[in-house]
Amino acid sequence: MIDQKTLDSYEMTIGIECHVQLKTKSKLFTAVDNDARDAAPNSTISELCFGLPGTLPVLNEEALHLAVRAGHALNSKINLFSSFDRKHYFYPDSPLGYQITQMDHPTVGEGKVKLNLPSGEEVEVRINRAHIESDAGKLTHPAGKDYSLVDLNRAGTPLLEIVSEPDIHSAEAAKAYAQELNLLMRYADVSYANLYYGNMRFDVNISIAKKGSKELGTRAEIKNLNSYKAVEACSNYEFKRQVKLFEDGERIIQETRGWNDSEQKTFSQRSKEDAQDYRYMPEPDIPPIKLSQEYIDQVAAELPAMPGEIRELLKPLNLTYSQRETIVGHLKAAAKMLEVISLSANLEDQKRIANWLQYLSAGEIESPETLESPELPSLQNLEGGASAQHLIQLSQMVKDGKLSSTAAKEVAIKIWKKDQDPGELAKELNLIQISDNTELEKMVEKAMTENLQAVADLKEGKEKAIGALVGQVMKLSKGKANPSAVQKIIRGRL
């Protein structure tokens, strides 16, 4: 075991490569269905997927369009000129014997992603590049068998590989970065970004060095992580593993490692290849891409408000980190909040509605996009839910004393399921508060007559006693009395 003092003398440095599956209808270079979730093995394939001689790739224009959208979401430079290359390696899941990717001239260049950590710390992670490439197939290894099975349904799926600079220095920040990338890709609507189906996969490159050292240590790459917890856990484990090796005087080797989720540890897979091992060469069958600035600007104009912009708009409401991130993380709630802010400048309305939306999107009414389930959320899937006008109307009813906060929450739940006028619904449910003084006076008189000790305590200055009296009135009114009005009447009678 390594003690905490020793661990504190080292700094971890992390860079993350994220593979994002673009949500095109067909594959990157062939007109074959790109959605193979329920397909039989080796059924959504073409001759190109098998690498048959004479087959030629044709670039899917929509994949390029989505890559440019993603580049804007990453605050990145979009290159006017980009081209494809062949990355050679021999593995059963890639019959071509190479992967078509972008080595020298990627479509998306340098960018940056800003993180807001739960601790309040702000971190900026630079993006080195994001390049378009085709995915490989999938190998499965039946337990107890001496063979593997090859499924090429995934071969040729369009990917965008987002490569960060080594700007991450904690497991917490690594997890936050993975979550933020997921948000950005969903907001930009370029990917389903569903971790359950492998729409996003993370490769974590981690090294250690003594604090204050100007040189980075030897890195290990942990590949194919498909959950935020795994990104955080493997970063912590690998940091401790490398520190122990260093402290024991052993050499840290550059290698590719896997993550065993059940044992919560990494394991060696193979020595890490360098660029020269792949024998990159220009792809001869796909012409270079030349974009106009006009096209790049048009694509930028397609994007909605992004997570960072929404966080800025929510700042005046002084929400907790959890409240804010729950709303930002649930695309329907975030879109609704934007509508509310555009229609009402009243901060009281905005905060009250934000609280409702946080509750509604936290899983009480409809599960938020956990992205580790079979559901495939999308920014475009925003139908349903209460209208912004009705949410504002409901907030005003609370402000005017027509509804209690508890009753308003009940109405909010129902109109989120099926939009309707909150005033009419509150009447149907018999939730409108009693604010008529004549009726309340009778209830207060009865409560005070039947609770003489509470009245005496209140006269002696024991403020807690008023709660008991208000509670009795609420009981008499079946929860419909306006508590503020009741308190005012009680104090006026003393």
C-alpha positions as CSV (number, residue, x, y, z in Angstrom):
1,M,0.0,0.0,0.0
2,I,1.1,3.5,-0.8
3,D,0.4,6.1,1.9
4,Q,-1.4,9.3,1.1
5,K,1.7,11.5,1.8
6,T,3.6,9.6,-0.9
7,L,0.7,9.9,-3.3
8,D,0.5,13.6,-2.6
9,S,4.1,14.1,-3.8
10,Y,3.2,13.0,-7.3
11,E,1.0,14.5,-10.0
12,M,-1.0,12.6,-12.5
13,T,-1.3,13.8,-16.0
14,I,-4.1,12.6,-18.2
15,G,-5.0,13.0,-21.9
16,I,-8.2,11.4,-23.2
17,E,-9.0,10.2,-26.7
18,C,-12.8,9.9,-27.2
19,H,-14.3,8.0,-30.0
20,V,-17.8,9.4,-30.9
21,Q,-20.1,7.4,-33.2
22,L,-21.7,9.9,-35.6
23,K,-25.5,9.4,-36.1
24,T,-25.6,9.1,-39.8
25,K,-28.1,6.8,-41.5
26,S,-25.4,5.0,-43.5
27,K,-21.8,4.1,-42.9
28,L,-18.8,6.4,-43.5
29,F,-17.8,5.1,-46.9
30,T,-20.6,2.8,-48.1
31,A,-24.4,3.0,-48.3
32,V,-25.1,0.4,-45.6
33,D,-27.3,0.9,-42.6
34,N,-25.4,2.5,-39.7
35,D,-27.7,1.2,-37.0
36,A,-27.0,-2.4,-36.2
37,R,-28.3,-2.5,-32.6
38,D,-30.8,-5.3,-33.3
39,A,-29.2,-6.7,-36.4
40,A,-27.9,-10.3,-36.7
41,P,-24.1,-10.5,-36.9
42,N,-22.6,-9.7,-40.3
43,S,-25.9,-8.5,-41.8
44,T,-25.4,-4.7,-42.1
45,I,-22.3,-5.0,-44.3
46,S,-21.1,-4.5,-47.9
47,E,-18.2,-5.7,-50.0
48,L,-16.1,-2.8,-48.7
49,C,-16.6,-4.0,-45.1
50,F,-15.1,-7.3,-46.1
51,G,-12.2,-5.6,-47.9
52,L,-13.0,-7.4,-51.2
53,P,-10.7,-6.3,-54.1
54,G,-12.0,-3.6,-56.4
55,T,-14.3,-2.0,-53.8
56,L,-14.0,1.8,-53.5
57,P,-15.0,4.1,-50.6
58,V,-17.3,7.0,-51.2
59,L,-17.3,9.6,-48.4
60,N,-20.7,10.1,-46.6
61,E,-21.3,13.9,-46.8
62,E,-23.5,13.9,-43.7
63,A,-20.6,12.5,-41.6
64,L,-18.5,15.5,-42.7
65,H,-21.4,17.8,-41.8
66,L,-21.7,16.3,-38.3
67,A,-18.0,16.4,-37.8
68,V,-18.0,20.2,-38.5
69,R,-20.9,20.6,-36.1
70,A,-19.0,18.7,-33.4
71,G,-15.9,20.9,-34.1
72,H,-17.9,24.1,-33.4
73,A,-19.3,22.5,-30.2
74,L,-15.6,21.9,-29.1
75,N,-14.8,25.6,-29.8
76,S,-12.3,24.3,-32.4
77,K,-10.8,25.6,-35.6
78,I,-12.4,24.0,-38.6
79,N,-9.8,23.4,-41.3
80,L,-10.5,24.5,-44.8
81,F,-8.4,21.6,-46.1
82,S,-8.4,18.1,-44.8
83,S,-7.6,14.6,-46.2
84,F,-7.7,10.9,-45.4
85,D,-4.9,8.5,-44.7
86,R,-4.5,4.7,-44.3
87,K,-3.4,3.4,-40.9
88,H,-2.1,-0.1,-41.4
89,Y,-2.6,-2.9,-38.8
90,F,-3.6,-6.5,-39.1
91,Y,-6.4,-7.8,-36.9
92,P,-9.4,-10.1,-37.6
93,D,-12.0,-7.3,-37.1
94,S,-10.5,-5.2,-39.9
95,P,-10.3,-7.3,-43.1
96,L,-9.0,-4.3,-45.2
97,G,-5.7,-4.5,-43.3
98,Y,-5.9,-0.8,-42.6
99,Q,-8.2,1.9,-41.1
100,I,-9.2,4.9,-43.1
101,T,-8.5,7.9,-40.8
102,Q,-7.1,11.4,-40.9
103,M,-3.4,11.7,-39.8
104,D,-1.8,14.8,-41.3
105,H,-4.8,16.9,-42.1
106,P,-7.8,16.4,-39.8
107,T,-11.1,18.2,-40.4
108,V,-11.2,19.7,-36.8
109,G,-8.1,21.4,-35.3
110,E,-7.3,23.0,-32.0
111,G,-10.0,23.8,-29.6
112,K,-10.9,23.9,-25.9
113,V,-13.4,22.5,-23.4
114,K,-14.2,24.3,-20.1
115,L,-15.0,22.2,-17.1
116,N,-16.9,23.2,-13.9
117,L,-16.0,20.6,-11.2
118,P,-18.2,19.9,-8.1
119,S,-15.5,21.4,-6.0
120,G,-16.0,24.7,-7.7
121,E,-12.7,24.5,-9.6
122,E,-12.7,25.5,-13.2
123,V,-10.5,23.6,-15.6
124,E,-9.8,24.2,-19.3
125,V,-8.8,21.3,-21.4
126,R,-7.3,22.0,-24.8
127,I,-8.4,19.9,-27.8
128,N,-5.4,18.9,-30.0
129,R,-7.6,17.7,-32.9
130,A,-10.7,15.8,-33.9
131,H,-10.4,13.5,-36.9
132,I,-12.9,11.5,-38.9
133,E,-12.3,7.7,-39.2
134,S,-14.0,4.4,-39.8
135,D,-14.6,2.0,-37.0
136,A,-13.4,-1.6,-36.9
137,G,-15.6,-4.6,-36.4
138,K,-16.2,-6.5,-33.2
139,L,-14.6,-9.6,-31.8
140,T,-16.3,-11.8,-29.2
141,H,-14.5,-14.5,-27.3
142,P,-16.8,-17.3,-26.1
143,A,-15.9,-18.6,-22.7
144,G,-14.0,-21.8,-22.6
145,K,-13.6,-21.9,-26.4
146,D,-10.4,-21.8,-28.4
147,Y,-11.7,-19.4,-31.1
148,S,-13.1,-15.9,-31.5
149,L,-16.1,-14.7,-33.5
150,V,-16.0,-11.8,-35.9
151,D,-19.0,-9.4,-36.4
152,L,-18.4,-6.8,-39.1
153,N,-21.7,-4.9,-38.5
154,R,-19.7,-2.1,-36.9
155,A,-17.0,-2.0,-39.5
156,G,-17.1,1.3,-41.4
157,T,-19.2,3.1,-38.8
158,P,-18.3,6.8,-38.9
159,L,-16.3,8.0,-35.9
160,L,-15.0,11.3,-34.7
161,E,-11.9,10.8,-32.5
162,I,-11.5,13.8,-30.2
163,V,-7.9,14.0,-28.9
164,S,-7.2,16.2,-25.8
165,E,-3.9,17.6,-24.7
166,P,-2.6,16.3,-21.4
167,D,-4.3,19.0,-19.4
168,I,-6.1,16.9,-16.8
169,H,-4.6,16.3,-13.4
170,S,-7.2,14.5,-11.3
171,A,-9.6,11.6,-11.7
172,E,-12.4,13.9,-10.8
173,A,-11.5,16.2,-13.8
174,A,-11.1,13.2,-16.1
175,K,-14.7,12.1,-15.2
176,A,-16.0,15.7,-15.6
177,Y,-14.3,15.9,-19.0
178,A,-15.9,12.7,-20.3
179,Q,-19.3,14.0,-19.1
180,E,-18.8,17.4,-20.7
181,L,-17.8,15.8,-24.0
182,N,-21.0,13.7,-23.9
183,L,-23.1,16.8,-23.2
184,L,-21.5,18.7,-26.1
185,M,-22.1,15.9,-28.6
186,R,-25.7,15.6,-27.5
187,Y,-26.3,19.3,-27.6
188,A,-24.7,19.5,-31.1
189,D,-26.9,16.5,-32.0
190,V,-24.1,14.7,-33.8
191,S,-24.3,11.5,-31.9
192,Y,-26.8,9.5,-29.7
193,A,-23.8,9.5,-27.3
194,N,-25.2,6.5,-25.6
195,L,-22.6,4.6,-23.6
196,Y,-24.7,1.5,-23.4
197,Y,-24.4,1.0,-27.2
198,G,-20.8,2.2,-27.4
199,N,-21.7,5.4,-29.1
200,M,-18.9,7.0,-27.1
201,R,-15.8,5.2,-25.9
202,F,-12.9,6.7,-23.9
203,D,-9.2,5.9,-24.0
204,V,-7.4,7.3,-21.0
205,N,-3.6,8.1,-21.3
206,I,-2.1,8.5,-17.9
207,S,1.4,9.2,-16.6
208,I,2.9,10.3,-13.3
209,A,5.8,12.6,-12.3
210,K,7.1,14.1,-9.1
211,K,5.3,17.4,-8.4
212,G,7.4,20.3,-9.8
213,S,8.9,18.1,-12.5
214,K,8.9,19.6,-16.0
215,E,9.0,16.3,-17.7
216,L,6.1,13.9,-18.2
217,G,6.5,10.3,-17.2
218,T,6.0,7.2,-19.4
219,R,2.3,6.9,-20.2
220,A,0.0,3.9,-20.2
221,E,-3.2,3.9,-22.2
222,I,-6.3,2.3,-20.8
223,K,-8.6,1.6,-23.8
224,N,-12.4,1.3,-24.5
225,L,-13.9,2.6,-21.3
226,N,-17.7,3.1,-21.6
227,S,-18.7,4.7,-18.4
228,Y,-17.8,7.8,-16.4
229,K,-17.3,5.8,-13.3
230,A,-14.7,3.6,-15.2
231,V,-12.9,6.7,-16.4
232,E,-12.6,8.0,-12.8
233,A,-11.9,4.6,-11.2
234,C,-9.2,3.6,-13.7
235,S,-7.5,6.9,-13.4
236,N,-7.2,6.5,-9.6
237,Y,-6.1,2.9,-9.8
238,E,-3.5,3.5,-12.5
239,F,-2.1,6.5,-10.7
240,K,-1.5,4.4,-7.6
241,R,-0.1,1.5,-9.6
242,Q,2.4,3.7,-11.3
243,V,3.4,5.5,-8.1
244,K,4.1,2.1,-6.5
245,L,6.2,1.0,-9.4
246,F,8.2,4.2,-9.3
247,E,8.7,4.0,-5.5
248,D,9.8,0.4,-5.8
249,G,12.4,1.4,-8.4
250,E,10.7,-0.4,-11.2
251,R,10.5,0.9,-14.8
252,I,7.1,2.1,-16.1
253,I,6.7,0.8,-19.6
254,Q,4.6,2.4,-22.4
255,E,1.8,0.0,-23.0
256,T,-1.9,-0.5,-23.7
257,R,-3.9,-1.7,-20.8
258,G,-7.5,-2.8,-20.3
259,W,-9.9,-2.2,-17.4
260,N,-11.5,-5.0,-15.4
261,D,-14.6,-3.4,-14.0
262,S,-15.5,-6.3,-11.6
263,E,-12.0,-6.3,-10.1
264,Q,-11.6,-2.5,-10.4
265,K,-8.1,-2.7,-11.8
266,T,-6.2,-2.4,-15.0
267,F,-4.3,-5.2,-16.8
268,S,-1.6,-5.3,-19.5
269,Q,-2.8,-6.0,-23.0
270,R,0.1,-5.2,-25.3
271,S,3.0,-2.8,-25.8
272,K,2.0,0.6,-27.0
273,E,2.5,1.2,-30.7
274,D,3.9,4.5,-32.1
275,A,2.8,6.3,-35.2
276,Q,5.6,4.8,-37.3
277,D,4.3,1.3,-36.5
278,Y,1.2,1.9,-38.4
279,R,2.9,2.9,-41.7
280,Y,0.6,5.8,-42.5
281,M,0.1,6.7,-46.1
282,P,-2.3,9.1,-48.0
283,E,-5.6,7.4,-48.9
284,P,-5.5,7.2,-52.7
285,D,-9.2,6.5,-53.3
286,I,-10.7,9.5,-51.5
287,P,-10.0,13.0,-52.8
288,P,-9.1,15.8,-50.2
289,I,-11.9,17.8,-48.6
290,K,-12.0,21.5,-49.3
291,L,-14.5,23.5,-47.3
292,S,-15.5,27.1,-47.8
293,Q,-15.6,29.6,-44.9
294,E,-19.3,30.2,-45.8
295,Y,-20.1,26.6,-45.3
296,I,-18.3,26.5,-42.0
297,D,-20.2,29.6,-40.8
298,Q,-23.5,28.1,-41.9
299,V,-22.9,25.0,-39.9
300,A,-22.0,27.1,-36.9
301,A,-25.3,28.9,-37.1
302,E,-27.2,25.6,-36.8
303,L,-26.1,25.0,-33.3
304,P,-28.4,25.7,-30.3
305,A,-27.3,27.3,-27.1
306,M,-24.6,25.1,-25.6
307,P,-24.1,23.9,-22.0
308,G,-21.7,26.7,-21.1
309,E,-24.2,29.4,-22.3
310,I,-27.0,27.8,-20.3
311,R,-24.8,27.7,-17.2
312,E,-24.2,31.4,-17.6
313,L,-27.9,32.1,-17.9
314,L,-28.6,30.1,-14.7
315,K,-25.9,31.9,-12.6
316,P,-28.3,34.6,-11.3
317,L,-30.5,31.9,-9.8
318,N,-27.8,30.7,-7.4
319,L,-28.7,27.1,-7.9
320,T,-26.6,24.4,-6.3
321,Y,-24.1,22.5,-8.5
322,S,-26.3,19.5,-8.5
323,Q,-29.5,21.4,-9.4
324,R,-27.7,23.3,-12.3
325,E,-26.0,20.2,-13.7
326,T,-29.2,18.2,-13.6
327,I,-31.0,20.8,-15.7
328,V,-28.1,21.2,-18.1
329,G,-27.7,17.5,-18.4
330,H,-31.4,16.9,-19.3
331,L,-31.9,18.4,-22.8
332,K,-35.6,18.8,-22.5
333,A,-35.4,20.6,-19.2
334,A,-32.6,22.8,-20.4
335,A,-34.5,23.8,-23.6
336,K,-37.6,24.5,-21.5
337,M,-35.5,26.7,-19.1
338,L,-34.2,28.7,-22.0
339,E,-37.8,29.3,-23.1
340,V,-38.8,30.5,-19.6
341,I,-35.8,32.9,-19.4
342,S,-36.7,34.3,-22.8
343,L,-40.3,34.9,-21.8
344,S,-39.9,36.1,-18.2
345,A,-37.1,38.3,-16.7
346,N,-38.5,37.7,-13.2
347,L,-35.8,35.9,-11.2
348,E,-38.4,34.6,-8.7
349,D,-40.3,32.8,-11.5
350,Q,-37.1,31.5,-13.1
351,K,-35.8,30.0,-9.8
352,R,-39.1,28.4,-8.9
353,I,-39.4,26.9,-12.3
354,A,-35.8,25.8,-12.3
355,N,-36.5,23.9,-9.0
356,W,-39.5,22.2,-10.6
357,L,-37.5,21.2,-13.7
358,Q,-34.6,19.9,-11.6
359,Y,-37.1,17.7,-9.7
360,L,-38.8,16.6,-12.9
361,S,-35.6,15.7,-14.7
362,A,-33.9,14.0,-11.7
363,G,-35.9,10.8,-12.4
364,E,-39.0,11.2,-10.3
365,I,-41.3,11.6,-13.3
366,E,-39.2,10.5,-16.3
367,S,-35.8,9.1,-16.2
368,P,-33.1,11.5,-17.4
369,E,-30.7,10.5,-20.1
370,T,-28.4,8.2,-18.1
371,L,-26.6,7.3,-21.3
372,E,-25.8,3.9,-19.9
373,S,-29.2,2.4,-20.8
374,P,-30.8,1.3,-24.1
375,E,-32.6,4.6,-24.4
376,L,-31.2,6.9,-27.1
377,P,-31.9,10.6,-26.2
378,S,-31.6,13.4,-28.7
379,L,-31.8,17.2,-28.5
380,Q,-34.4,17.0,-31.3
381,N,-36.7,14.7,-29.2
382,L,-38.3,17.5,-27.2
383,E,-42.0,17.0,-27.7
384,G,-44.1,16.9,-24.7
385,G,-43.7,18.7,-21.4
386,A,-45.4,21.8,-20.0
387,S,-45.2,24.9,-22.1
388,A,-43.0,27.7,-20.8
389,Q,-46.1,30.0,-20.6
390,H,-47.9,27.5,-18.4
391,L,-44.9,27.1,-16.1
392,I,-44.7,30.9,-15.7
393,Q,-48.5,31.0,-15.0
394,L,-48.1,28.3,-12.4
395,S,-45.3,30.2,-10.7
396,Q,-47.4,33.3,-10.6
397,M,-50.2,31.4,-8.9
398,V,-47.8,30.5,-6.1
399,K,-46.6,34.1,-5.9
400,D,-50.3,35.3,-5.7
401,G,-51.1,32.8,-2.9
402,K,-53.5,30.8,-5.0
403,L,-51.4,27.6,-4.7
404,S,-49.2,26.3,-2.0
405,S,-45.7,25.2,-3.1
406,T,-46.7,21.5,-2.5
407,A,-49.8,21.9,-4.6
408,A,-47.9,23.7,-7.3
409,K,-45.4,20.9,-7.5
410,E,-48.3,18.4,-8.0
411,V,-49.6,20.5,-10.8
412,A,-46.2,20.8,-12.4
413,I,-45.9,17.0,-12.4
414,K,-49.2,16.6,-14.2
415,I,-48.7,19.4,-16.8
416,W,-45.2,18.0,-17.5
417,K,-46.8,14.7,-18.5
418,K,-49.6,16.4,-20.5
419,D,-49.6,20.2,-21.0
420,Q,-52.7,22.0,-20.0
421,D,-53.8,25.2,-18.3
422,P,-52.5,25.0,-14.6
423,G,-55.3,27.2,-13.3
424,E,-58.0,25.0,-14.7
425,L,-56.2,21.8,-13.5
426,A,-55.7,23.2,-10.0
427,K,-59.5,23.8,-9.8
428,E,-60.2,20.3,-11.1
429,L,-57.9,18.9,-8.4
430,N,-59.4,21.2,-5.7
431,L,-56.0,22.6,-4.9
432,I,-56.8,26.3,-5.0
433,Q,-55.8,27.9,-1.6
434,I,-58.5,29.4,0.6
435,S,-57.5,33.1,0.9
436,D,-61.0,34.4,1.7
437,N,-60.6,36.1,5.1
438,T,-64.2,35.4,6.3
439,E,-63.8,31.7,5.8
440,L,-60.2,31.7,7.3
441,E,-61.4,33.7,10.3
442,K,-63.9,31.0,11.2
443,M,-61.2,28.3,11.0
444,V,-58.7,30.3,13.0
445,E,-61.3,30.9,15.7
446,K,-62.0,27.2,16.0
447,A,-58.3,26.3,16.1
448,M,-57.5,28.9,18.8
449,T,-60.5,27.9,20.9
450,E,-59.5,24.2,20.8
451,N,-55.8,24.9,21.4
452,L,-55.7,27.3,24.4
453,Q,-52.3,26.2,25.5
454,A,-50.7,27.0,22.1
455,V,-52.4,30.5,22.3
456,A,-51.0,31.0,25.8
457,D,-47.5,30.0,24.7
458,L,-47.7,32.4,21.8
459,K,-48.7,35.2,24.0
460,E,-45.6,34.5,26.2
461,G,-43.4,34.8,23.1
462,K,-42.9,31.2,22.3
463,E,-42.9,31.5,18.5
464,K,-43.0,27.8,17.8
465,A,-46.6,27.7,19.1
466,I,-47.8,29.6,16.0
467,G,-46.8,26.6,13.9
468,A,-49.1,24.3,15.9
469,L,-52.0,26.8,15.3
470,V,-51.3,27.1,11.6
471,G,-51.1,23.3,11.4
472,Q,-54.5,23.0,13.0
473,V,-56.0,25.5,10.5
474,M,-54.4,23.6,7.6
475,K,-55.9,20.4,9.0
476,L,-59.4,22.0,9.2
477,S,-59.0,23.3,5.6
478,K,-57.7,20.0,4.3
479,G,-54.4,21.7,3.3
480,K,-56.1,24.5,1.3
481,A,-55.7,27.5,3.7
482,N,-53.1,30.1,2.7
483,P,-50.5,29.8,5.5
484,S,-49.4,33.4,5.3
485,A,-52.9,34.7,5.5
486,V,-53.6,32.3,8.5
487,Q,-50.5,33.6,10.4
488,K,-51.6,37.2,9.8
489,I,-55.1,36.5,11.2
490,I,-53.7,34.7,14.3
491,R,-51.3,37.5,15.1
492,G,-54.1,40.0,14.6
493,R,-56.2,38.2,17.2
494,L,-53.6,38.2,20.0
